[in-house]
Amino acid sequence: MKKTQSTTGVKLSYFDFSGGRGLACRLALYIANIDFVNVRTYLINEKKIQG
């Protein structure tokens, strides 16, 4: 009989900016030995685009 892989992990989605809580959440999940998918969304600085 084949074993199927369960998808009971956690999906951690967050915006990547200074002062965010992404690092604290990732550390807590890692220390608790919980499998997670890290989905980091980068913000684009509008001033850099406009020139």
Buried (B, 14 or more C-beta within 10 A) or exposed (E): EEEEEEEEEEEBEBEEEEEEEBEEBBEEBEEEEEEBEEEEEEEEEEEEEEE
